[in-house]
Structures are given as C-alpha cells and as structure tokens.
Amino acid sequence: MKYIAEQYSKYEYPLIPSEADLGAYQYFIDEYVDRAGDSTFNVLICGVTPHLVSLKYPESTFILGVDFTEEMIQYIWPGDIPNKRQALKANWLDMKVEPSSIDIMLGDGSLNFLDAAAYDVFLRKAAGFLKPQGIMINRIFLSNNYDSPEECYRGIFEKRYAHLTEFRLKFMQSLQRDESDGVLMAEVYDQWMNMNPDVEAIAKQTGYDVSIIEGMNLYKNKQAKLYFHPEHFHETLMRKYFQEVESIRPESNMGDVVPVIAAKKPTLRV
C-alpha cells in the first residue's frame, strides 16, 4: 500500500489543491474565525488531504480527519498529535460526532464520492454537526462532458495537459453517461486499457513520469464511484440545509469546473 503514498506524492493539480485553491479555503476559514467570536475551534476534514491539515488555523484548534480506508490514514495523513489532530476510520454517513460541535467542515473532492441520495443525507448530518454559525468548505469536481474518452486520450500526445493528473480527471468525467450513475473506478481502468496505452512510448513522447502513467492501475477492480454534477445541483442541495452558498473559482485552466464552495449556516455572530 506504500504505492498509494508514492502516487499521491507525485500528484499535481487538479487531483490535489493548487495554491489558488488553498487560498480560497483560507479566505473562508479566516472570514469565519474573524467573525465567529470563539476561543477554541473544532475542524472536521472528510478525508485525509494533508494540504487541508496544513492550512492556517487558530492556535486553539483541534482537527479530526475521517476516511473510509485505513491505508489512506496510514500513508497520507500527516500523523496524529495529542490534543491537536487525530484521524479516524469511519463512513462519512455514519460518523460519531457530537451535534453542534464543529466550527468548520472541510473536504477535497469528498462530495464527489456520494450519489444524490447519500449527498442529501450527508448534508443534513453535516448541518447538524456544525455549530449554529458553522461553515462547510469543499473543493468539488463539476460535470464536464466536452470531450470523449478518445479525445481525452489524444490530448496526451497533443500535450494539452500540464500534468497527467489533469488527464485523469478529464478522462473520468468523459466516462460519465448519466449524473445519477456516476463513474465506476474499475471502468476508468478498463477504458484506459481499451486505449492500448504504450506506457514507455507515452513517457518518451510527453516527458511524463512512467510511474504516474502506471498510476492508472490504481483503479483496477475498484468498485468505488465518482459522481460529477453541475454547480446548480450542489447549490440546490446545500440550500436545503444552509442559509448561504458561496463559490470561488480559482484562476487556472480548470477553475471553471473545480470551484471551492462554502456553505454557511445562519448569519455569523458579529
């Protein structure tokens, strides 16, 4: 499983947040901290994205990271620190969190793993976990059906992608036939293999690292699904449980389909 950590260490935008994305997270966090009026803060991260752990929080902050898999916690989480941060293995729909105990909830692509029904349940639970003035901030991969899988693959050789991780996301998005069905991770691998990729040739022609190209093998037989929805889908669902929804589209070649969205509970104390 160290392969997961090795792959993650080589990821680039958009599979990990860019500096502009992190700036958007920080903007919403700072806004909350400035106006919340609390002396201690509890942060809940859905997932173990280390970039979210390293954001700037008040000194009196406790961070709880929750992930489905022990492997992600073992190899990606930056480590527990007593009274400062801790990671737990749990299903996001069944987390044991005290009601109204969380100031800030964060996720990086986490919501893309939930179908519409699970998403609604998650948002209801999240609103319950958050303090009355709490905020939930997520980077979300929106639907993007501009290219076919074949066109995405051709883009590798035409050097359209700054990094192969950009291809991975667009390739996944191109495979979604219906928003309600999502994309099975195993299908991502199968469709990649249908392209008869010559890893050595791709590396030689494009300069991409062989290990990153071979990283597509991570999806083999994976039964998890990703769901790509338009922004209005997310905003409509969030507004069922949150008073205000605000998005920032960082300046990048994919900022239009990878916004950072903040859902806020009722008006913050001033």
ZAMARGU-4260 file (C-alpha; in steps of 0.2 Angstrom, whole numbers, plus 5000, padded with zeros to 4 digits):
<rodrens>
0) 5000/5000/5000 | 5015/5011/5000 | 5011/5013/4982 | 4997/5024/4986 | 5008/5036/4996
5) 5021/5036/4982 | 5007/5040/4969 | 5000/5054/4980 | 5017/5062/4982 | 5018/5064/4963
10) 5000/5071/4961 | 4998/5088/4954 | 4983/5099/4951 | 4968/5096/4949 | 4969/5080/4959
15) 4977/5089/4973 | 4973/5108/4978 | 4983/5121/4969 | 4990/5136/4979 | 4975/5146/4972
20) 4963/5133/4979 | 4971/5133/4996 | 4970/5152/4996 | 4951/5150/4993 | 4949/5138/5008
25) 4960/5150/5019 | 4949/5165/5014 | 4933/5156/5020 | 4942/5150/5036 | 4949/5167/5040
30) 4932/5175/5037 | 4924/5163/5049 | 4937/5164/5063 | 4936/5183/5062 | 4918/5184/5064
35) 4914/5168/5075 | 4920/5176/5091 | 4925/5159/5099 | 4941/5155/5108 | 4943/5137/5103
40) 4939/5129/5086 | 4935/5111/5080 | 4939/5106/5062 | 4932/5091/5054 | 4940/5085/5037
45) 4931/5072/5027 | 4946/5063/5020 | 4964/5065/5025 | 4971/5078/5012 | 4987/5084/5020
50) 4985/5101/5012 | 4969/5105/5022 | 4978/5100/5038 | 4992/5112/5034 | 4980/5127/5032
55) 4982/5141/5045 | 4970/5139/5060 | 4970/5147/5077 | 4982/5140/5089 | 4967/5133/5099
60) 4961/5122/5085 | 4958/5103/5085 | 4957/5094/5069 | 4948/5077/5066 | 4951/5068/5049
65) 4939/5055/5044 | 4942/5042/5030 | 4935/5026/5024 | 4951/5017/5022 | 4965/5013/5035
70) 4978/5014/5021 | 4974/5032/5017 | 4976/5036/5035 | 4992/5026/5037 | 5001/5033/5022
75) 4993/5050/5018 | 4988/5058/5034 | 5002/5068/5042 | 5001/5060/5059 | 4991/5062/5075
80) 4996/5075/5088 | 4989/5074/5105 | 4976/5087/5108 | 4979/5094/5091 | 4974/5082/5077
85) 4968/5064/5075 | 4962/5053/5061 | 4949/5040/5062 | 4942/5027/5050 | 4924/5029/5048
90) 4910/5031/5035 | 4906/5049/5032 | 4887/5045/5033 | 4890/5036/5050 | 4902/5047/5059
95) 4900/5048/5078 | 4901/5067/5080 | 4893/5077/5094 | 4879/5089/5087 | 4883/5107/5086
100) 4902/5104/5090 | 4911/5108/5074 | 4916/5125/5068 | 4922/5121/5051 | 4920/5106/5040
105) 4932/5103/5025 | 4933/5091/5010 | 4943/5090/4994 | 4933/5080/4981 | 4925/5071/4995
110) 4907/5075/4990 | 4911/5068/4973 | 4910/5050/4981 | 4892/5052/4986 | 4877/5049/4975
115) 4862/5061/4976 | 4853/5052/4990 | 4869/5049/5000 | 4874/5068/4997 | 4857/5074/5004
120) 4859/5063/5020 | 4877/5069/5022 | 4872/5087/5020 | 4859/5085/5033 | 4871/5077/5045
125) 4884/5090/5042 | 4872/5104/5046 | 4869/5095/5062 | 4887/5093/5067 | 4891/5111/5064
130) 4889/5125/5077 | 4874/5137/5073 | 4886/5148/5064 | 4897/5135/5056 | 4904/5133/5039
135) 4907/5119/5027 | 4920/5121/5013 | 4923/5109/4999 | 4933/5108/4983 | 4921/5100/4970
140) 4924/5092/4953 | 4909/5098/4942 | 4902/5089/4927 | 4912/5092/4911 | 4907/5082/4895
145) 4916/5092/4882 | 4927/5078/4876 | 4925/5060/4873 | 4937/5047/4881 | 4946/5045/4864
150) 4948/5064/4863 | 4955/5065/4881 | 4967/5051/4876 | 4973/5061/4861 | 4976/5076/4871
155) 4990/5067/4880 | 5000/5066/4864 | 4995/5084/4859 | 5002/5089/4876 | 4986/5098/4881
160) 4988/5094/4900 | 5000/5102/4911 | 5001/5086/4921 | 4994/5068/4918 | 4983/5071/4934
165) 4974/5083/4924 | 4971/5070/4910 | 4965/5058/4924 | 4951/5070/4930 | 4945/5074/4912
170) 4946/5056/4907 | 4935/5051/4922 | 4922/5065/4918 | 4921/5060/4900 | 4916/5042/4905
175) 4900/5048/4914 | 4885/5044/4904 | 4872/5050/4917 | 4874/5060/4933 | 4864/5048/4943
180) 4875/5033/4938 | 4892/5041/4941 | 4908/5033/4935 | 4914/5016/4942 | 4933/5017/4946
185) 4935/5000/4938 | 4928/5007/4922 | 4941/5020/4922 | 4955/5007/4921 | 4946/4996/4909
190) 4943/5011/4897 | 4961/5016/4899 | 4967/4999/4894 | 4955/4999/4879 | 4966/5013/4873
195) 4980/5001/4872 | 4992/5013/4880 | 5011/5011/4877 | 5017/5017/4894 | 5035/5019/4888
200) 5030/5027/4872 | 5019/5040/4881 | 5033/5043/4893 | 5046/5046/4879 | 5034/5057/4869
205) 5027/5068/4883 | 5040/5068/4897 | 5028/5061/4909 | 5035/5050/4923 | 5032/5032/4919
210) 5026/5029/4937 | 5012/5042/4935 | 5006/5034/4919 | 5006/5017/4928 | 4996/5025/4942
215) 4980/5022/4931 | 4982/5004/4938 | 4976/5010/4955 | 4958/5010/4948 | 4959/4991/4943
220) 4944/4982/4950 | 4940/4997/4961 | 4921/4997/4965 | 4920/5015/4972 | 4911/5028/4961
225) 4913/5046/4957 | 4898/5057/4953 | 4900/5073/4943 | 4886/5086/4944 | 4884/5104/4938
230) 4886/5118/4951 | 4867/5121/4952 | 4865/5103/4958 | 4877/5106/4973 | 4870/5124/4977
235) 4852/5117/4977 | 4855/5103/4989 | 4866/5114/5000 | 4852/5127/5002 | 4841/5114/5009
240) 4852/5114/5025 | 4862/5130/5024 | 4857/5148/5023 | 4871/5154/5011 | 4881/5146/4997
245) 4896/5155/4990 | 4909/5149/4977 | 4927/5154/4972 | 4933/5149/4955 | 4952/5150/4957
250) 4961/5156/4941 | 4968/5140/4932 | 4964/5131/4917 | 4951/5120/4926 | 4945/5133/4938
255) 4928/5133/4929 | 4925/5115/4934 | 4934/5114/4950 | 4927/5128/4962 | 4929/5129/4980
260) 4911/5131/4988 | 4907/5136/5005 | 4890/5133/5013 | 4886/5143/5028 | 4874/5141/5042
265) 4863/5156/5048 | 4872/5173/5050 | 4888/5173/5060 | 4889/5182/5076 | 4896/5200/5075
</rodrens>
